[in-house]
Amino acid sequence: LVSPALRLAARAQRLERHAIPRSSYPDGREGHVKWRAALKCRQEECFTSILRKAGVENSMIARACRLLSKDLPTKEDREMQVLEDAACLVFLSHEFSSFQQGKDALKIVDILQNRGKKMSRRAQEISLTLEYEPKALGSFVEAIAVAEGLDKKQSPMVAPRLPQSCIALLRKSWKQVPQAAFCSQFFQRLYEEDSSLKELFKSPIAKPMNVWKVVQYLLDLLDAERVPRLESLAHALAATSSKFGRLRLEHLAAVKRALVRTVTSHAPTKQEKKIVNRAWEAFFYAVTAVSAPHLSKECGVTEVSAATATSLPIPAAGTHAAFIAANGAALLEMSLNMTALSQGGSSAPEEVLAKLREARAWLIDCAGDDINAYCGLLSSVYAQGIPEDPAAATKPGSGTAEETERRLWLRRAAEVPMLVAELATGTASACLSCKSFIKPSLKGDWIAGAKLLRTASEISLKNVVLNLKEMGGVGKAADVEKRMAKMRDAEPPWEDLMDVMH
């Protein structure tokens, strides 16, 4: 039952709310705090006067005023929490869309995060069922990620900048897809591809219309100056979907096919379908360049293997090379640590162990960086030469801003495996002085670790060569070429590192 005091406090929420203009106090936080305090006093005085004239007893007036002033701890006072929940839900459902207009996006996310902290878990669940405009929904998803601490695990990756002609075609083709048709066709295709995704999309916030709104907002953020907002949203989508819906890297292939095929099916001619398909491939990989690296760090061995086996080309050889190298470094570190614990065993120098720990961390980061680079490259390739009018012929992209973008991602696709090769080789070289310490029963693990590092280095160097070749020959990435030459001129550590059997 709702007590009379709570009913009175709830009805008085807007009492004298606009009695004192904000402009009557200085700008900034200090002025805002003073203005709020003045409003609070004015509201309480007016509320008390009204209740006394109505003959309400003093104890109920005091209780209602404390609730209205929010002077009670929500964790200890159930009615205070109910009132706070009601105020937050009313704001989200009736005021939020207009409130956010013209305000900085990061400020909106911060406000939503603070509102979320005030709500009970039940109110938070209700907030997921409310209707939001696309921009408001995007801010809401980001606020959830911040409130849950998901934004602190990783920073958003960089997304490619799509050419304006591609963006125009994406938006034009999207307008050709009726909302209701998209919602039904997308999910039908998605569940035909992977029925396990029904579990992911059963959350109220993942309802069909919200998926449409998220796509709409991502399209709104494609202009170069707004891409940082797209990066934050794509990162938040991956983080929240992974935690609450169990989205995994292996699911992305089904999502891509369902999205691209649904939109492409509404293009009127065969030629237009072909070009629209390319544009949406570019869009998908632009978003995935941000979201997939996050998902890769949430994967176990089984999930990485399942993702590799799908029809999506991530994680590819470069990503696996980074994982292999990280596992190779881990085997060397394990061999040294277990040798030190054995009777009469020798401890490895701390600087070597520190090098191994550092290398493992760097290599795991490189796995995500490789996914980001490869997705960015795929996006830039698909986006090249797309005309604004899908009925027109594809334009060549050579020598344009599109080609510059492609070369930027090619360079990144060469730099990441170059770093993996350097880390793998450097880790092996740092361990040469410790091979004599290894306990006999651990020599097999030591050799396996060394071989994993060597294999990772070979795969990575091959990728560097391929991507430098795609860039058009000598001098296009001189610093990477110099690092490559330096590695080739150095004596490989592999045979020496594995020579522990005597």
Summary of the structure (lengths in Angstrom):
residues: 502
radius of gyration: 29.0
end to end distance: 82.1
largest distance: 99.3
contacts: 1624
relative contact order: 0.07
helix: 74%
strand: 0%
